[in-house]
């Protein structure tokens, strides 16, 4: 009976040791493939967002002022150019200027699996003086919503991107409008109405 217990203990300890070695090897291998950061060297003056509904929104910096333009001819805001929400634009510039890539997920152009189909894809193109600085395609969110699957600069490689920039770029024309201040009441109009 003691031999059976000893044999069981030896087998169990051996399995634990093997699992520990496998775990350490995985840590070493994954440590060699830590993520990396992609930084833009220039500040963009144009941001083009093509969202899930296939509508296109343009943000254009003109003389230091960010303007919002709905590029969709069928939209009620077609070709309307108004001031953009500066805080939201700053968040977008921060998100696109520093992208934290956790790792390569797939080298295949696997659009459906990672959410690069028309109903989920958000495409962002940033430019400076007409030159494209970066193209970012955002697909499905990860299960924790802390990361998103993405493609950068028209590559077919699917990457896991930290910080989920999709939350920043999943916006509508209305979301990007500059907050409107309400005009003060007109005392002259009020006095004549009495």
N, C-alpha and C positions, 0 to 999 in steps of 0.2 A: 504494500500500500504506500509506503514512504517513497519507493522508487517511482511510482506513478505520479505522486505529487511533485517530486523532484523533476521528473521528466516534463511535467506540465509547466512548472516554473521556468525551466530552461527554455522550452519552446516559446513561452510567453515573453520572457526577457529577450530572446533572440529576435522575435518579431518587433518588439519595441525598439531594439537597437537598429534594426533594418529601417523601420519607419523614420527614426531619428536621422539616420544617414540620408535618406531620401529628402527629408525636410530641409536639412542643411544644404544639400546640393541645390534644391530649388531656390533657396535664399541666395546662394552664391550666384547662380545663373541669372535670376531676376535682378539681382543687384548690379550686374553688368549691363543690364538693359533698362536702367532708370530712364525716366522720362526726360524730355528736353523742352526748352522754351524757344518759340519762334518770335522774334522781335522785329517790328517794323522800324526802319531807319528814318523814315519821313512821316510827317503828320499828313493824313489825307485831307483833300479839299472837296472830295465827292464820295458819297456812300450810296450805293445802289442796292436796294433790298428787294428780292423777288420772293414773295412768301408762298405759303401753302395754297392759297387761292389763285396763284399765278398772277397776282397783281404786282405791279412794280412801283416802288416808292423811291424817289431820288432826294437826297439831302445834299445841298450844294453850299459851300462856304463862299460867300461873295463879300469882299471887303470886310472880313471879320465877322460877318453875320451869317448864321446857318439858316438857309431857306429850305422849305419843304415843298416838293412838287409831286403830285400824283401823275404818273406817266401813262395811266390807263385811259384810253379815249372813251370807253364806255362808262366810266365812273362819274358820279355826280360831282366829283372834285376835279374832273379832267382839266389838266393844264393850269390848275389853280396854284399859284405860288404864294406861300405865306411864311411867316417866321416859324422856325422849328423850336421845340422844347430843348433848350441848351443843355440842361442836366442829362436828359436822355441821350443826346448826341455825344456828350462827354463819356457816358457809360459805354456807348457803342465804340467810340474810338479807343478807350481803354481795353475793351474786350478783344478787338481785332488787332491791336498793336502788340499785345503780349498773349500768345496762345501757348498754354501748357499742354504738351502732348505726353500722355502717359505711356503710349506704346502703339505698335502696329497691330491691328486686329486681323486684317486680311489684305492680300495683294491682288485679290480678284475684284472685279467691278461688280460686286454683289449688291445691286441696288435695292431689291425688295427686302432682303434679310436685314439690312441695317438702316432702312427707312429713307432711301434716296429716291423713292418714287414721287410722283407729282403731288400726291395728297399729304405728304409729310415734309418734303424738302424745303429748306429755306436756303437761298443762295445770296451771299453778300459779296459785292465787289467794291473795293476801295481804290480810289485813284488820286493822283496828284498831278495837276497840269495835264490831264488827259492820259497819263501813263498809269497802267494798272499796277498797283503795289501788291495787292493780295486778293485772291479769290478764295472764299470759304463756303463750302457746302455743308450744311448741318442736317443730319438724319434723325434717327430715333434717339431718345434719351436712354441712358443706361437704367437698370432696374432701381438704382438709388436716386436718380435724377440729379446726381452730383457731376455726372459726366455725360457726354453726348458723342455719338459716332460722327466723324467728320472727314472731309476730303479737303486738301489744301492745294491751291494753285493748279487746279485741273488734273491732279494726279488721280490714278485709279486706286491708290492705296487707301484703305479705310483705317482711320486712326481713332483712338480713344482720347478725347479731349477733356481735360479737367475744367471745372468751374462752370460748365454748361452755358456757353455763350448763346445757346438757342433761346434761353429765357430772355436775353437782352434783345435779340433780333426778331423774335416772334411778335411783331407789332403791326398795328394798322395805321392808316393815315391819321385817324382821329387820335391815336395814342401819341403821335409825334407832334401834334399841334402845340404851339406855345400857349401857355395858360393865358386866358383872356381876362384882363382886369375889367371889372364892371365900372361903368361911368357913374360919376356922382350925380345925384338927383339935381334936376334943373329947378332952382328956387323960383325963377320967373314963370316957368310953366305951371308950377304948383299954385302960385298966387293967382294966376288968371283963371284957374279952374275953380276957384272958390266962389 
